[in-house]
Every structure is written in structure tokens, then in C-alpha cells.
Amino acid sequence: EVRYTGAPVLSISGNLLPPGGANFQATAGDIIRWRWDTGASKWRAVGGMHATGWSLAGPESRRGLDVFKTSGNQAIANNTVTKVTFDTSNFNELAYDFTNQQVTVGKARYLISAQVEWTSAVDVTRLALRVYRNGTILRSHNVQASGTGFQDNALSFIYEEVTDNAIYDLRVIQSSGGSLSLDGSNNVTRFQIERLKQ
């Protein structure tokens, strides 16, 4: 049993399987019970208690993230696939990497939701929101702008991840002929992933 005094990111590795079966952001006060799995040759989280009082089950536990923009708009150039940058989280138990704007997950079933708000558009412009997995489009949602005001683009789906260390990120592309911006002032541009119990 280990009581954490800092807030390390516990990453899936050759000899470690953190709570939730994915990268895990520990918090000061978390207690995690580890067991050596001789067959798998790795330390496996088998339970514990989160600093908030919630139970930390083993790799089958429910884990998630909710990241969003708060620090201003993000300019998106015409016909350029661009990663959406996030700066804040409500919770980040999957250890979202704010430096590289991506998250690494393990084998499990996930509910993935994404939403962006464009501050303006050009009428009939194509606006696309894409979830990428390991550098390839996993899901895409395209809308055609109606008018020139705020435009929303959202998608939500369940996906069965079959490999460890799969990298997910959120990207957009637009074809207005000029630069458009994602709204970063009201917390609506966000990315959420929740590991579902099976």
C-alpha cells in the first residue's frame, strides 16, 4: 500500500498497470494498493482510496477526463488540420497531457464526447471536428455553417479500445477562405472521455 504525498502521473509501462488501466493522475492523499502479478510481470493496482474518499478499484474502475478552454480564443487557419488546445480540467484521472494536447488510454470501452464553438463563420463554410486515434481519424463530424454567428460542432460515441497506450487527441479544420476562431472564453470547447464499466 502506497500513500502519495505529491501528484505524480502513474503511466502504463512494461511493469506498471495503474488504477483504471490507463495513465492515472494521483493526488496528494491517494492510497493505492499494489500487487505483483507474476504472470504479467508487472505491479497491478488492486484497490485503494482517492484523497476525496472515493474508492480506487483496480484496472476495471471507472476513470475519465473533462478538459476545456478558458484562456482565450484559438485561431484556426483555412484548410489546416489543427489540434484543439485545452488549458483547464474539471477532472483529469486519465492524465491528459496539456503539453502535447493528447491523452494515452489502455484497453477498455470508452464514452468519448467532444464539442467546439466557433466564434463566427462564413455562411455555408464546412466546419469539421475530428477525434484522432494514434494519428488517424477515428470519428469526424462535419457541419455546414448557417449564417455568420456562433457555430457549434459536437459528437459523442462509444469506442472499444483494443490496445494499450493508444493516443487520442481532438482536431478541427475549416474551409472559410480565411482564419476562424474557436471560442475559449465560456468553457464550451471541451473534450471528455469516460471509461465505462464492463
C-alpha distance (Angstrom), angle and dihedral (degrees) to the residues before:
residue distance angle dihedral
E1 . . .
V2 3.81 . .
R3 3.82 125.7 .
Y4 3.81 110.6 -156.7
T5 3.81 118.5 -141.2
G6 3.81 95.3 -179.5
A7 3.79 134.2 37.8
P8 3.81 107.3 -102.1
V9 3.79 123.5 168.8
L10 3.80 106.8 -121.4
S11 3.80 105.0 -149.7
I12 3.78 129.3 -160.8
S13 3.78 106.7 -106.3
G14 3.77 140.9 156.7
N15 3.81 90.9 -77.0
L16 3.84 105.5 24.4
L17 3.82 132.9 70.0
P18 3.84 108.4 -178.2
P19 3.82 126.8 -156.1
G20 3.78 111.2 -67.2
G21 3.80 91.8 24.8
A22 3.83 90.0 -95.9
N23 3.79 138.6 79.4
F24 3.81 106.4 -56.1
Q25 3.80 130.1 -155.0
A26 3.80 105.2 -143.9
T27 3.79 120.8 -154.9
A28 3.79 129.6 -148.8
G29 3.79 105.7 -87.1
D30 3.82 97.1 30.2
I31 3.80 114.4 135.8
I32 3.81 116.6 -156.3
R33 3.79 126.4 -175.1
W34 3.80 113.0 -146.4
R35 3.79 128.3 -164.7
W36 3.80 126.6 -168.9
D37 3.82 108.5 -121.4
T38 3.80 103.2 -153.2
G39 3.82 94.0 -170.0
A40 3.80 93.4 53.1
S41 3.83 94.3 32.9
K42 3.79 93.3 -133.2
W43 3.79 143.3 104.8
R44 3.81 107.8 -104.7
A45 3.82 125.0 -161.4
V46 3.80 106.3 -125.4
G47 3.80 100.7 174.8
G48 3.75 146.2 -50.8
M49 3.78 142.9 147.6
H50 3.81 128.9 -74.1
A51 3.81 115.8 -134.1
T52 3.83 87.5 -110.9
G53 3.81 90.3 60.1
W54 3.81 96.3 -103.9
S55 3.78 117.4 134.3
L56 3.79 117.9 -105.6
A57 3.76 106.0 -147.1
G58 3.77 122.3 -172.2
P59 3.81 126.1 -87.8
E60 3.81 91.8 -51.0
S61 3.82 93.1 63.7
R62 3.76 124.3 115.8
R63 3.82 113.7 -97.2
G64 3.76 133.9 167.4
L65 3.76 152.8 154.7
D66 3.80 137.3 -133.6
V67 3.82 114.3 -170.3
F68 3.80 127.0 172.5
K69 3.82 145.9 166.5
T70 3.81 122.1 -95.8
S71 3.80 106.5 147.0
G72 3.79 101.7 75.6
N73 3.76 143.2 -70.0
Q74 3.81 123.9 -42.0
A75 3.81 117.8 -138.6
I76 3.81 115.2 -134.9
A77 3.82 116.7 -162.0
N78 3.80 121.2 -137.0
N79 3.84 114.7 -82.8
T80 3.82 93.0 -5.6
V81 3.81 120.4 128.2
T82 3.83 103.6 -133.3
K83 3.81 132.9 -176.2
V84 3.78 113.1 -121.1
T85 3.81 109.0 -121.4
F86 3.80 119.8 -140.2
D87 3.81 128.1 -169.0
T88 3.82 107.6 177.4
S89 3.81 138.6 47.4
N90 3.79 136.0 -162.5
F91 3.80 87.4 -159.1
N92 3.77 130.9 -8.1
E93 3.78 108.6 -173.4
L94 3.82 91.3 145.6
A95 3.83 90.1 58.0
Y96 3.82 100.3 -118.5
D97 3.82 108.6 -150.6
F98 3.83 105.2 -128.1
T99 3.82 91.4 -175.6
N100 3.81 95.2 58.6
Q101 3.83 94.7 23.8
Q102 3.81 95.0 -127.3
V103 3.79 143.0 100.1
T104 3.81 130.4 -137.8
V105 3.81 117.2 -143.1
G106 3.79 136.6 -179.0
K107 3.80 135.7 -136.5
A108 3.81 109.9 -51.0
R109 3.80 144.7 96.5
Y110 3.81 113.8 -82.5
L111 3.79 138.0 -169.3
I112 3.81 105.2 -140.7
S113 3.81 121.7 -167.6
A114 3.78 130.2 175.1
Q115 3.78 135.1 176.0
V116 3.78 134.6 177.5
E117 3.78 130.8 -176.9
W118 3.79 119.5 -151.9
T119 3.83 113.7 -149.4
S120 3.80 91.1 -141.4
A121 3.78 140.5 -16.0
V122 3.77 143.2 -166.5
D123 3.82 112.8 -104.9
V124 3.85 111.9 -93.2
T125 3.82 92.2 10.1
R126 3.83 115.8 149.3
L127 3.82 111.9 -118.3
A128 3.82 115.9 -173.1
L129 3.82 130.0 -169.2
R130 3.83 115.9 -166.1
V131 3.79 135.4 -173.8
Y132 3.81 109.7 -151.8
R133 3.82 125.9 -155.6
N134 3.81 116.2 -164.4
G135 3.81 91.0 -19.1
T136 3.82 96.4 -50.2
I137 3.81 128.7 100.8
L138 3.81 109.4 -97.5
R139 3.83 97.9 174.4
S140 3.78 132.8 -1.4
H141 3.80 133.9 -169.3
N142 3.80 119.2 -164.7
V143 3.78 126.1 -169.3
Q144 3.76 132.1 -179.9
A145 3.79 111.5 -131.5
S146 3.77 114.7 -114.4
G147 3.79 109.0 -155.0
T148 3.78 126.6 -22.7
G149 3.82 104.5 -78.9
F150 3.81 131.5 89.0
Q151 3.82 113.7 -33.0
D152 3.81 126.8 -162.9
N153 3.78 127.0 -152.7
A154 3.83 121.5 -176.0
L155 3.78 142.4 162.7
S156 3.79 137.2 179.5
F157 3.82 129.9 -174.7
I158 3.80 144.2 151.8
Y159 3.81 117.1 -116.7
E160 3.80 131.9 -174.5
E161 3.82 108.2 -140.1
V162 3.80 110.4 -153.4
T163 3.81 101.2 -175.7
D164 3.79 136.3 57.7
N165 3.81 119.5 -117.2
A166 3.82 96.9 25.4
I167 3.82 110.9 165.5
Y168 3.82 120.1 -138.5
D169 3.79 128.5 -171.3
L170 3.81 139.1 161.7
R171 3.81 123.4 -119.8
V172 3.79 137.9 173.6
I173 3.80 138.1 -161.0
Q174 3.79 130.8 -171.2
S175 3.81 135.0 -173.7
S176 3.80 105.6 -154.6
G177 3.80 95.5 127.2
G178 3.82 90.3 -113.8
S179 3.80 141.1 40.4
L180 3.83 121.5 -56.4
S181 3.82 128.8 -175.7
L182 3.78 136.9 -131.5
D183 3.80 112.2 -135.6
G184 3.80 111.5 -111.3
S185 3.78 100.2 172.6
N186 3.80 108.3 75.7
N187 3.84 106.9 40.7
V188 3.83 95.5 -111.8
T189 3.82 96.6 114.9
R190 3.80 99.0 80.0
F191 3.81 147.0 142.0
Q192 3.81 122.9 -145.8
I193 3.80 131.4 -176.6
E194 3.80 124.5 178.4
R195 3.78 124.9 -175.6
L196 3.80 107.7 -134.4
K197 3.78 123.0 -140.0
Q198 3.79 112.2 -113.4
